[in-house]
């Protein structure tokens, strides 16, 4: 279980707000963070640009939850150099536990050793055998690790955490919280394709977000859209298998790893887009749904009162089909 790290799965359609309009006080800027890009637009009565402050916040975030930063809090825990979790890691851990239980283990932050073995993580790929996967599964499972006060307690020292499938969404929430504390009421925050939108854009309309068509090697966000969603006071995350995979001996291996079997998923679901109040929740469920597959994911989405979901899948003829929860259908506009 892991989601994309480098290339966003969705494109922000700012509808012109990237260029400040004379009649508006909207500021837009972007940059690089967490191995991906970010884009922010907000209305500012005092015209203050918060780019430096936000990038400082994101750098602090990386020092906590980035598995690619060898000195981060999570890296030290993974290397058993420390078991102390800071406030950010504690927050993500608690939400991860909740989603783990609600998805019956489909979302699992202890999947890092499996992700690494398959070559999609922060270590070199291993030579995959059934015995290797079985041996790794012995120390995979969120129920085998716990947070006691501020300490991470492992049942097996070989356990490692990978929060990439939820942490990026949390970073969006933190930036949005920063803007809200500055009195900003209308804003859009996007990091690596995960989004939180509040209020309206410079045209006084809901923010419009493009969802990419889940075609293999569709590497340029916005070039080929599947749908556009209108978003207001909500967060959105999309997960899919069409940008991060490899083919070996004619077999396609997806980066979405089932933490129960230890193997990449093989089903018809191509992408899952989730809308929730906070981006951390949307991020986690988008990944979990890709592990679960269409039918189980749709069934759970209907039961969860705090999320809506939009699924793109391949039918028996290889044609794209979509399925949405009822509320989502009101926000989505299909691109023909």
Secondary structure, 3 states (H helix, E strand, C coil): CCCCCCCCCEEEECCCCCCCCCCCCEEEEEEEECCEEEEEEEECCCCCCCHHHHHHHHHHHHHHHCCCCCCCHHHHHHCCCCCECCHHHHHHHHHHHHHHHHCCCCCCCCCHHHHHHCCCCCCCCCCCCHHHHHHHHCCCCHHHEEEECCEEEECCCCCCCCCHHHHHHHHHHHHHHHHHHCCCCCEEEEECCEEEEECCCCCCCCEEEEEECCCCCCCCCCCCEEEEEEECCEEEEEEECCCCEEEECCEEEECCECCCCCCECCCCEEEEEEEECCHHHHHHHHHHHHHHCHHHHHHHHHHCCCEEEEEEEECCCCCEEEEECHHHHHHEEECC
